[in-house]
Amino acid sequence: VKYGASWCNPCTKIQSTLDKCIKMCEDTNTNIKFVHLDYDDCEEFFDEREISSLPTVELWLSGVCIDKIEGFKPDEVEKQITSRISLDLNMGDGDGEVDEDF
């Protein structure tokens, strides 16, 4: 989940990193979803999630936030998402589903 705002320059700049990761996911058929939330559209939700820095990227697994990257850190975002792509590919046969015998 990318927490950002249309008026936030670092949020706009980090989008190119996320676009690169989205393309990797599409190319490898991984079961990873990307969501963008804009501060102006859901300010209360940002407060509930205690988002205090823009951009913030959260990585979720099975309904649990497993990592939170605050601020403009494109290298860290790419590293963490690439790691999740590799893990997703290793858990299945590339169809986006986890194999039962894994």
C-alpha positions in Angstrom: 0.0 0.0 0.0 1.4 3.4 -1.0 0.2 6.3 1.1 0.7 9.5 -0.7 -0.8 12.7 -1.9 -1.1 14.4 -5.3 0.6 17.5 -4.0 3.5 15.6 -2.5 6.6 15.7 -4.8 8.4 12.7 -3.2 5.2 10.7 -3.5 5.1 11.5 -7.2 8.8 10.6 -7.7 8.5 7.2 -5.9 5.8 6.2 -8.3 8.3 5.3 -11.0 9.9 2.8 -8.6 6.4 1.3 -7.9 5.6 1.2 -11.6 8.8 -0.8 -12.2 7.8 -3.3 -9.4 4.3 -3.5 -10.8 5.7 -4.4 -14.2 7.9 -7.1 -12.6 4.9 -8.6 -10.9 2.9 -8.6 -14.2 5.9 -10.2 -16.1 6.3 -12.9 -13.5 2.6 -13.5 -12.8 3.0 -13.1 -9.1 0.1 -12.8 -6.7 1.1 -9.4 -5.4 -1.4 -6.5 -5.4 -0.6 -2.8 -5.3 -2.9 -0.1 -3.8 -2.5 3.6 -3.8 -4.3 5.8 -1.2 -4.3 9.6 -1.5 -4.3 11.6 1.7 -6.9 14.0 0.4 -9.4 11.1 -0.3 -9.0 9.3 3.1 -7.4 11.5 5.7 -9.1 9.6 8.6 -7.7 6.3 7.4 -4.2 7.8 7.3 -4.7 8.8 10.9 -6.0 5.3 11.9 -2.9 3.7 10.3 -0.7 6.4 12.0 0.8 7.5 8.7 3.0 10.5 9.7 5.3 10.7 6.7 4.7 10.8 3.0 5.2 8.7 1.1 4.8 5.6 3.2 4.8 2.2 1.7 3.4 -0.8 3.7 3.9 -4.4 2.7 1.1 -6.8 3.8 1.0 -10.6 4.0 -2.2 -12.4 5.0 -3.8 -9.3 6.5 -0.7 -8.3 8.5 1.6 -5.4 7.9 5.0 -7.0 7.7 7.0 -3.9 6.7 6.6 -0.1 6.7 8.9 2.2 4.8 8.5 5.8 5.6 9.7 8.7 3.5 11.3 8.8 0.0 13.4 5.6 0.0 13.0 4.2 -3.5 15.9 1.7 -3.2 14.5 0.2 0.0 11.0 0.0 -1.5 12.3 -1.8 -4.6 14.5 -4.1 -2.5 11.6 -5.1 -0.2 9.1 -5.6 -3.1 11.6 -7.5 -5.2 12.2 -9.8 -2.2 8.5 -10.4 -1.9 8.3 -11.2 -5.7 11.1 -13.8 -5.3 9.4 -15.3 -2.3 6.1 -15.5 -4.1 7.7 -17.2 -7.1 9.5 -19.7 -4.8 6.3 -20.7 -3.1 4.5 -21.7 -6.2 4.8 -22.6 -9.8 4.4 -19.1 -11.2 0.6 -19.2 -11.4 0.2 -16.8 -8.6 -1.0 -19.5 -6.2 0.8 -21.2 -3.4 1.3 -24.9 -4.1 -0.2 -27.1 -1.4 2.9 -29.3 -1.2 5.3 -26.4 -0.7 
